[in-house]
């Protein structure tokens, strides 16, 4: 299976989006609610329907960049954000691994689990590269395995060994406020660039 643009485009066109919560994840919402600087530069890779971005925009954040591979999803999202949020987010159809720029915050919500596990070290390298010197990677990782993939799961030990060379791990703990279907299967993470 090739997890390329065509694969993800077909998933969205066929509405095969079982990972979609239909809302901002409660743990990410709680984190956003603690942020006071509305001018930070935020990246959301593999943004999907961008509930986190919409929540950020509703709270007054303006420097938000979204990237996903699916052209139909990105076109729909771009139109939605122009209509409902006065076009205050940058929306890119493209490959996260080709991204440029510097971000104060990268929000991880179902992107890491959607990429081939062989690319996880590349993900760590790229997120490190894209973060500003004091930048943070914050979000959720699955703390379980799956029979049908993607999503690709994993464990805290595996993630720690991947992230430690590139990040100072501040939090990587079982998530206490996951949505009901994911309770007991998510880790909340917060880490800073090394």
DRENGUFI-274242 format. One line per field, with one value per residue (C-alpha): residue number from 1; residue in one letter; z, x, y. Coordinates in nm, 3 decimals, decimal comma. Layout:
nr: (NUM|...)
rest: (A|...)
w: (Z|...)
u: (X|...)
v: (Y|...)
//
This chain:
nr: (1|2|3|4|5|6|7|8|9|10|11|12|13|14|15|16|17|18|19|20|21|22|23|24|25|26|27|28|29|30|31|32|33|34|35|36|37|38|39|40|41|42|43|44|45|46|47|48|49|50|51|52|53|54|55|56|57|58|59|60|61|62|63|64|65|66|67|68|69|70|71|72|73|74|75|76|77|78|79|80|81|82|83|84|85|86|87|88|89|90|91|92|93|94|95|96|97|98|99|100|101|102|103|104|105|106|107|108|109|110|111|112|113|114|115|116|117|118|119|120|121|122|123|124|125|126|127|128|129|130|131|132|133|134|135|136|137|138|139|140|141|142|143|144|145|146|147|148|149|150|151|152|153|154|155|156|157|158|159|160|161|162|163|164|165|166|167|168|169|170|171|172|173|174|175|176|177|178|179|180|181|182|183|184|185|186|187|188|189|190|191|192|193|194)
rest: (X|X|X|X|X|X|X|X|X|X|X|X|X|X|X|X|X|X|X|X|X|X|X|X|X|X|X|X|X|X|X|X|X|X|X|X|X|X|X|X|X|X|X|X|X|X|X|X|X|X|X|X|X|X|X|X|X|X|X|X|X|X|X|X|X|X|X|X|X|X|X|X|X|X|X|X|X|X|X|X|X|X|X|X|X|X|X|X|X|X|X|X|X|X|X|X|X|X|X|X|X|X|X|X|X|X|X|X|X|X|X|X|X|X|X|X|X|X|X|X|X|X|X|X|X|X|X|X|X|X|X|X|X|X|X|X|X|X|X|X|X|X|X|X|X|X|X|X|X|X|X|X|X|X|X|X|X|X|X|X|X|X|X|X|X|X|X|X|X|X|X|X|X|X|X|X|X|X|X|X|X|X|X|X|X|X|X|X|X|X|X|X|X|X)
w: (0,000|-0,100|0,136|-0,133|-0,243|-0,445|-0,144|0,088|-0,181|-0,232|0,143|0,163|-0,155|-0,028|0,319|0,471|0,755|1,068|1,247|1,218|1,562|1,423|1,682|1,831|2,055|2,420|2,527|2,246|2,319|2,684|2,577|2,337|2,616|2,814|2,537|2,585|2,287|1,989|1,750|1,765|1,435|1,434|1,193|1,176|0,950|0,804|0,910|0,788|0,859|1,078|1,389|1,589|1,342|1,349|1,727|1,723|1,479|1,694|1,990|1,797|1,672|1,324|1,222|1,137|0,853|0,752|0,521|0,384|0,073|-0,040|-0,301|-0,258|0,120|0,094|-0,159|0,068|0,376|0,203|0,098|0,449|0,616|0,370|0,437|0,812|0,931|0,687|0,535|0,842|0,787|0,522|0,359|0,160|-0,047|-0,030|0,138|0,501|0,443|0,184|0,416|0,482|0,752|1,130|1,371|1,741|1,778|1,576|1,668|1,624|1,579|1,374|1,129|1,291|1,296|0,928|0,784|0,716|1,037|0,826|0,805|1,180|1,221|0,925|1,101|1,412|1,204|1,006|1,306|1,480|1,170|1,138|1,500|1,611|1,884|2,164|1,960|2,093|1,949|2,124|2,059|2,073|1,977|1,984|2,265|2,110|1,797|1,520|1,314|1,013|0,904|0,880|1,153|1,274|1,649|1,883|2,244|2,478|2,483|2,104|2,082|2,350|2,163|1,843|1,988|2,255|2,015|1,881|2,164|2,536|2,636|2,895|2,887|2,730|2,950|2,914|2,813|3,090|2,874|2,550|2,366|2,481|2,188|2,245|2,624|2,742|2,400|2,366|2,497|2,537|2,439|2,489|2,392|2,305|2,038|2,145)
u: (0,000|0,136|0,027|0,058|-0,161|-0,389|-0,446|-0,549|-0,753|-0,953|-1,006|-1,155|-1,362|-1,507|-1,557|-1,344|-1,227|-1,280|-1,007|-1,213|-1,348|-1,587|-1,452|-1,132|-0,967|-1,041|-0,677|-0,556|-0,843|-0,731|-0,375|-0,485|-0,691|-0,367|-0,192|-0,187|0,023|-0,216|0,067|0,264|0,328|0,144|0,170|-0,079|0,053|-0,193|-0,461|-0,764|-1,083|-0,881|-1,098|-0,795|-0,728|-1,090|-1,080|-0,756|-0,908|-1,218|-0,990|-0,811|-0,497|-0,399|-0,064|-0,181|-0,051|-0,231|-0,096|-0,249|-0,205|-0,570|-0,654|-1,032|-1,000|-0,772|-1,002|-1,302|-1,111|-0,978|-1,332|-1,465|-1,195|-1,243|-1,617|-1,618|-1,284|-1,202|-0,913|-0,689|-0,505|-0,258|-0,376|-0,130|-0,186|0,149|0,403|0,490|0,843|0,902|0,784|0,998|0,972|0,989|0,703|0,657|0,411|0,345|0,021|0,022|-0,322|-0,343|-0,063|0,216|-0,008|-0,100|0,251|0,444|0,634|0,952|0,918|0,894|1,259|1,219|0,915|1,124|1,398|1,152|0,952|1,278|1,394|1,064|1,047|1,188|1,456|1,196|0,934|0,709|0,561|0,229|-0,044|-0,149|-0,003|-0,177|-0,056|-0,177|-0,150|-0,407|-0,510|-0,616|-0,367|-0,339|-0,351|-0,020|0,012|0,301|0,411|0,558|0,895|0,911|0,819|1,068|1,354|1,249|1,197|1,471|1,760|1,573|1,349|1,336|1,030|0,836|0,518|0,447|0,177|-0,155|-0,415|-0,672|-0,929|-0,947|-1,276|-1,469|-1,374|-1,003|-0,989|-0,693|-0,530|-0,370|-0,059|-0,050|0,286|0,457|0,819|1,065|1,330|1,681)
v: (0,000|0,339|0,617|0,880|1,169|0,941|0,713|0,999|1,173|0,852|0,814|1,163|1,127|0,798|0,950|0,673|0,896|0,691|0,889|1,210|1,309|1,569|1,814|1,949|1,689|1,779|1,753|1,979|2,221|2,235|2,306|2,582|2,739|2,787|2,981|3,358|3,473|3,480|3,578|3,252|3,078|2,742|2,447|2,160|1,882|1,633|1,878|1,682|1,877|2,114|2,129|2,242|2,524|2,637|2,642|2,842|3,092|3,126|3,211|3,488|3,311|3,430|3,275|2,925|2,706|2,387|2,119|1,801|1,585|1,564|1,832|1,801|1,830|2,134|2,306|2,249|2,362|2,674|2,774|2,706|2,915|3,204|3,205|3,151|3,286|3,565|3,367|3,390|3,063|2,953|2,631|2,418|2,108|1,935|1,715|1,790|1,660|1,933|2,215|2,522|2,786|2,815|2,755|2,821|2,534|2,219|2,043|1,665|1,514|1,189|1,278|1,075|0,766|0,811|0,804|0,486|0,395|0,384|0,766|0,827|0,921|1,158|1,305|1,372|1,534|1,747|1,868|1,958|2,147|2,336|2,447|2,781|2,762|2,769|2,583|2,308|1,991|1,922|1,670|1,309|0,971|0,635|0,411|0,087|-0,124|-0,165|-0,466|-0,258|0,006|0,298|0,422|0,287|0,257|0,227|0,250|0,508|0,329|0,329|0,696|0,800|0,634|0,814|1,161|1,184|1,257|1,562|1,683|1,747|1,547|1,744|1,533|1,194|1,051|0,868|1,123|1,179|1,361|1,163|1,134|0,826|0,595|0,668|0,656|0,453|0,449|0,795|0,964|1,340|1,484|1,814|1,855|2,126|2,129|2,022)
//
